[in-house]
Amino acid sequence: MNQGNELKDSLYQRSKEGTKSLALLIDPEKMDRHDSWLKQVEKYAIFPLDYFFVGGSLVNPEKLAICLKKLKQVNGPGVPVVLFPGSAMQVSEEADAILFLSLISGRNPELLIGQHVLAAPALFRSGLEILPTGYMLVDGGRSTSVEYISQTIPIPRDKEDLAVATALAGKFLGLSLFYLDAGSGAHLPVPREMIRAVRNCTGYPLMVGGGINSLSKAQNAWEAGADLVVIGNGAEKNPELIAEVFHFMRCYNASLNVN
């Protein structure tokens, strides 16, 4: 059993330096029979990206296992693979780490602690790195799968004070990472003002996803204080998006080292 803190320490170090990170979110339920998605992932793996996130609101454990196996084939020992689970059933030792998500913006006890209790024994026996993450769902302008499945109400877009209070509560409970998500396929990304407010109040690494379907939206998230931008649905609809965002990020990070 090896549950170190390599990825968590890296996130903290990169956040301290101001270095930006990028993750591709892969939903195993969207794999097609002809594996065209795998060719795209293989292309992304050579950049390299910082992380592959794998999961979704509805994921069959068998499809998860197949996805992780195929991902390992094209990825090798390269980009870290992090589970982004929607339930205790979405746990696999084929990954490197798991976002141990507590939906602190909602009031559904199953996603605050219930599913975590079910998953904890298996995670304890696994070699997965556990990343305790405060997950906050934000209104993205339309109903999303995560809103429906979780049976929770998103934080209103214009209520930065609620987002700050929620994040602070998560921080005081001991959560060490935060994820602001507008949901897969959201019409609107998380507002810049909310990203900035949450980042400033916690001082901890902040992940932002949902509705990021253009380079400008990724830039906005990073400029507002996001440390890690997560792109999923946007890359499915526009396969060149990841390359555009990656090249911008690489140039930005390189500029940090210029004296």
ZIQUIJO-V620119 format. One record per residue. RES is the residue in three letters. PHI is phi in degrees with one decimal (none if undefined). OMEGA is omega as a letter, one per 30 degrees, with the letter a starting at -180 (* if undefined). BURIAL is # if it has 24 or more other ideal C-beta (glycine too) atoms within 12 Angstrom, else .. Layout:
res=RES phi=PHI omega=OMEGA burial=BURIAL
res=RES phi=PHI omega=OMEGA burial=BURIAL
This chain:
res=MET phi=none omega=a burial=.
res=ASN phi=-133.1 omega=a burial=.
res=GLN phi=-115.5 omega=a burial=.
res=GLY phi=-77.6 omega=a burial=.
res=ASN phi=-122.2 omega=a burial=.
res=GLU phi=-59.4 omega=a burial=.
res=LEU phi=-70.2 omega=l burial=#
res=LYS phi=-62.9 omega=l burial=#
res=ASP phi=-62.4 omega=l burial=.
res=SER phi=-64.8 omega=l burial=#
res=LEU phi=-61.2 omega=l burial=#
res=TYR phi=-67.2 omega=a burial=.
res=GLN phi=-65.3 omega=l burial=.
res=ARG phi=-64.8 omega=l burial=#
res=SER phi=-63.5 omega=l burial=#
res=LYS phi=-62.6 omega=a burial=.
res=GLU phi=-78.5 omega=a burial=.
res=GLY phi=87.3 omega=a burial=.
res=THR phi=-74.7 omega=a burial=#
res=LYS phi=-93.3 omega=a burial=#
res=SER phi=-128.6 omega=a burial=#
res=LEU phi=-137.8 omega=l burial=#
res=ALA phi=-126.7 omega=l burial=#
res=LEU phi=-100.0 omega=l burial=#
res=LEU phi=-92.5 omega=a burial=#
res=ILE phi=-112.8 omega=l burial=#
res=ASP phi=-99.0 omega=a burial=#
res=PRO phi=-57.4 omega=a burial=#
res=GLU phi=-68.8 omega=a burial=#
res=LYS phi=-99.4 omega=l burial=#
res=MET phi=-65.0 omega=l burial=#
res=ASP phi=-99.4 omega=a burial=.
res=ARG phi=-69.5 omega=a burial=.
res=HIS phi=-96.6 omega=l burial=.
res=ASP phi=61.7 omega=l burial=.
res=SER phi=-64.6 omega=l burial=.
res=TRP phi=-62.3 omega=a burial=#
res=LEU phi=-66.1 omega=l burial=#
res=LYS phi=-65.2 omega=l burial=.
res=GLN phi=-65.1 omega=a burial=#
res=VAL phi=-62.7 omega=l burial=#
res=GLU phi=-61.3 omega=l burial=#
res=LYS phi=-66.8 omega=a burial=.
res=TYR phi=-65.9 omega=a burial=#
res=ALA phi=-65.4 omega=a burial=#
res=ILE phi=-85.4 omega=a burial=.
res=PHE phi=-60.9 omega=f burial=#
res=PRO phi=-94.7 omega=l burial=#
res=LEU phi=-72.7 omega=l burial=#
res=ASP phi=-85.6 omega=a burial=#
res=TYR phi=-152.0 omega=l burial=#
res=PHE phi=-106.5 omega=l burial=#
res=PHE phi=-99.1 omega=a burial=#
res=VAL phi=-128.6 omega=l burial=#
res=GLY phi=156.8 omega=a burial=#
res=GLY phi=174.9 omega=a burial=#
res=SER phi=-67.5 omega=l burial=#
res=LEU phi=-124.9 omega=a burial=.
res=VAL phi=-133.4 omega=l burial=#
res=ASN phi=-71.9 omega=a burial=.
res=PRO phi=-54.6 omega=l burial=#
res=GLU phi=-66.4 omega=l burial=.
res=LYS phi=-66.6 omega=l burial=#
res=LEU phi=-61.2 omega=a burial=#
res=ALA phi=-62.1 omega=l burial=#
res=ILE phi=-64.1 omega=a burial=#
res=CYS phi=-59.9 omega=a burial=#
res=LEU phi=-65.5 omega=l burial=#
res=LYS phi=-64.3 omega=a burial=.
res=LYS phi=-69.0 omega=l burial=#
res=LEU phi=-62.9 omega=l burial=#
res=LYS phi=-64.7 omega=a burial=#
res=GLN phi=-64.0 omega=a burial=.
res=VAL phi=-90.5 omega=a burial=#
res=ASN phi=-93.8 omega=a burial=#
res=GLY phi=59.3 omega=a burial=.
res=PRO phi=-91.0 omega=a burial=.
res=GLY phi=-77.0 omega=a burial=.
res=VAL phi=-68.6 omega=l burial=#
res=PRO phi=-59.5 omega=l burial=#
res=VAL phi=-106.2 omega=a burial=#
res=VAL phi=-119.2 omega=l burial=#
res=LEU phi=-72.5 omega=l burial=#
res=PHE phi=-120.8 omega=a burial=#
res=PRO phi=-81.2 omega=l burial=#
res=GLY phi=-100.8 omega=l burial=#
res=SER phi=-163.9 omega=l burial=#
res=ALA phi=-67.0 omega=l burial=#
res=MET phi=-75.0 omega=a burial=.
res=GLN phi=-96.9 omega=l burial=#
res=VAL phi=-123.7 omega=l burial=#
res=SER phi=-151.9 omega=l burial=#
res=GLU phi=-78.2 omega=l burial=#
res=GLU phi=-72.9 omega=l burial=#
res=ALA phi=-89.3 omega=l burial=#
res=ASP phi=-96.7 omega=a burial=#
res=ALA phi=-155.4 omega=l burial=#
res=ILE phi=-139.0 omega=l burial=#
res=LEU phi=-75.4 omega=a burial=#
res=PHE phi=-85.3 omega=a burial=#
res=LEU phi=-82.9 omega=l burial=#
res=SER phi=-112.5 omega=a burial=#
res=LEU phi=-78.0 omega=a burial=#
res=ILE phi=-73.7 omega=l burial=#
res=SER phi=-83.2 omega=a burial=#
res=GLY phi=-108.3 omega=l burial=#
res=ARG phi=-125.4 omega=l burial=.
res=ASN phi=-90.9 omega=a burial=#
res=PRO phi=-60.9 omega=l burial=.
res=GLU phi=-63.6 omega=a burial=.
res=LEU phi=-99.5 omega=l burial=#
res=LEU phi=-85.1 omega=a burial=#
res=ILE phi=-149.5 omega=a burial=.
res=GLY phi=-58.4 omega=a burial=.
res=GLN phi=-65.0 omega=a burial=#
res=HIS phi=-66.9 omega=l burial=#
res=VAL phi=-63.5 omega=l burial=.
res=LEU phi=-64.8 omega=a burial=.
res=ALA phi=-84.0 omega=a burial=#
res=ALA phi=-55.6 omega=a burial=.
res=PRO phi=-59.3 omega=l burial=.
res=ALA phi=-66.3 omega=l burial=#
res=LEU phi=-66.8 omega=l burial=#
res=PHE phi=-61.6 omega=a burial=.
res=ARG phi=-81.5 omega=a burial=.
res=SER phi=-83.9 omega=l burial=#
res=GLY phi=-101.1 omega=a burial=.
res=LEU phi=-70.4 omega=l burial=#
res=GLU phi=-77.0 omega=a burial=#
res=ILE phi=-96.2 omega=a burial=#
res=LEU phi=-114.3 omega=a burial=#
res=PRO phi=-66.3 omega=a burial=#
res=THR phi=-129.2 omega=l burial=#
res=GLY phi=-81.5 omega=a burial=#
res=TYR phi=-99.1 omega=a burial=#
res=MET phi=-124.6 omega=a burial=#
res=LEU phi=-89.4 omega=a burial=#
res=VAL phi=-119.2 omega=l burial=#
res=ASP phi=-58.3 omega=a burial=#
res=GLY phi=-107.3 omega=l burial=#
res=GLY phi=89.7 omega=l burial=.
res=ARG phi=-162.5 omega=l burial=.
res=SER phi=-70.7 omega=a burial=.
res=THR phi=-121.0 omega=a burial=#
res=SER phi=-59.7 omega=a burial=#
res=VAL phi=-65.7 omega=l burial=#
res=GLU phi=-65.6 omega=a burial=#
res=TYR phi=-67.8 omega=a burial=.
res=ILE phi=-66.9 omega=a burial=#
res=SER phi=-79.5 omega=a burial=#
res=GLN phi=54.3 omega=l burial=.
res=THR phi=-128.1 omega=l burial=#
res=ILE phi=-96.8 omega=a burial=.
res=PRO phi=-65.2 omega=l burial=#
res=ILE phi=-68.6 omega=l burial=#
res=PRO phi=-57.9 omega=a burial=.
res=ARG phi=-62.9 omega=a burial=#
res=ASP phi=-100.0 omega=a burial=.
res=LYS phi=-113.9 omega=l burial=.
res=GLU phi=-60.8 omega=a burial=#
res=ASP phi=-64.3 omega=l burial=.
res=LEU phi=-67.2 omega=l burial=#
res=ALA phi=-63.4 omega=l burial=#
res=VAL phi=-64.7 omega=a burial=#
res=ALA phi=-62.1 omega=l burial=.
res=THR phi=-66.0 omega=l burial=#
res=ALA phi=-64.0 omega=l burial=#
res=LEU phi=-63.3 omega=l burial=#
res=ALA phi=-60.3 omega=l burial=.
res=GLY phi=-63.0 omega=l burial=#
res=LYS phi=-62.6 omega=a burial=#
res=PHE phi=-68.4 omega=l burial=.
res=LEU phi=-80.2 omega=l burial=.
res=GLY phi=105.2 omega=l burial=.
res=LEU phi=-67.9 omega=a burial=#
res=SER phi=-116.3 omega=l burial=#
res=LEU phi=-137.4 omega=a burial=#
res=PHE phi=-134.2 omega=a burial=#
res=TYR phi=-134.0 omega=l burial=#
res=LEU phi=-96.5 omega=a burial=#
res=ASP phi=-132.6 omega=l burial=#
res=ALA phi=-87.0 omega=l burial=#
res=GLY phi=95.7 omega=a burial=#
res=SER phi=-62.8 omega=l burial=#
res=GLY phi=77.8 omega=l burial=#
res=ALA phi=-60.1 omega=l burial=#
res=HIS phi=-70.8 omega=a burial=.
res=LEU phi=-127.1 omega=l burial=#
res=PRO phi=-77.7 omega=l burial=#
res=VAL phi=-61.3 omega=a burial=#
res=PRO phi=-60.5 omega=l burial=#
res=ARG phi=-56.2 omega=a burial=#
res=GLU phi=-61.2 omega=a burial=#
res=MET phi=-72.1 omega=l burial=#
res=ILE phi=-59.1 omega=a burial=#
res=ARG phi=-61.4 omega=a burial=#
res=ALA phi=-65.5 omega=a burial=#
res=VAL phi=-68.1 omega=l burial=#
res=ARG phi=-62.4 omega=a burial=#
res=ASN phi=-68.3 omega=a burial=.
res=CYS phi=-79.6 omega=a burial=#
res=THR phi=-95.4 omega=a burial=#
res=GLY phi=72.4 omega=a burial=.
res=TYR phi=-102.0 omega=l burial=#
res=PRO phi=-54.2 omega=a burial=#
res=LEU phi=-123.8 omega=l burial=#
res=MET phi=-101.3 omega=a burial=#
res=VAL phi=-135.6 omega=l burial=#
res=GLY phi=-148.9 omega=l burial=#
res=GLY phi=90.5 omega=l burial=#
res=GLY phi=74.1 omega=l burial=#
res=ILE phi=-91.7 omega=a burial=#
res=ASN phi=-119.5 omega=l burial=#
res=SER phi=-153.2 omega=l burial=#
res=LEU phi=-61.4 omega=a burial=#
res=SER phi=-62.9 omega=l burial=.
res=LYS phi=-70.6 omega=l burial=#
res=ALA phi=-66.0 omega=l burial=#
res=GLN phi=-58.8 omega=a burial=#
res=ASN phi=-58.4 omega=a burial=#
res=ALA phi=-64.8 omega=l burial=#
res=TRP phi=-63.0 omega=a burial=#
res=GLU phi=-63.6 omega=a burial=.
res=ALA phi=-79.3 omega=l burial=#
res=GLY phi=129.0 omega=l burial=#
res=ALA phi=-65.2 omega=l burial=#
res=ASP phi=-90.7 omega=a burial=#
res=LEU phi=-132.0 omega=l burial=#
res=VAL phi=-100.2 omega=a burial=#
res=VAL phi=-113.1 omega=a burial=#
res=ILE phi=-121.6 omega=l burial=#
res=GLY phi=-131.4 omega=a burial=#
res=ASN phi=-59.0 omega=l burial=#
res=GLY phi=-61.5 omega=l burial=#
res=ALA phi=-74.1 omega=l burial=#
res=GLU phi=-65.5 omega=a burial=#
res=LYS phi=-80.5 omega=a burial=.
res=ASN phi=-135.5 omega=a burial=.
res=PRO phi=-58.4 omega=a burial=.
res=GLU phi=-84.9 omega=a burial=.
res=LEU phi=-61.8 omega=a burial=#
res=ILE phi=-60.0 omega=l burial=#
res=ALA phi=-63.3 omega=l burial=.
res=GLU phi=-61.2 omega=a burial=#
res=VAL phi=-67.6 omega=l burial=#
res=PHE phi=-61.4 omega=a burial=#
res=HIS phi=-66.5 omega=l burial=.
res=PHE phi=-63.0 omega=a burial=#
res=MET phi=-60.6 omega=a burial=#
res=ARG phi=-63.5 omega=l burial=.
res=CYS phi=-65.9 omega=l burial=.
res=TYR phi=-62.8 omega=a burial=#
res=ASN phi=-63.9 omega=l burial=.
res=ALA phi=-64.9 omega=a burial=.
res=SER phi=-67.4 omega=l burial=.
res=LEU phi=-67.7 omega=a burial=.
res=ASN phi=-93.4 omega=l burial=.
res=VAL phi=-83.7 omega=a burial=.
res=ASN phi=-78.4 omega=* burial=.
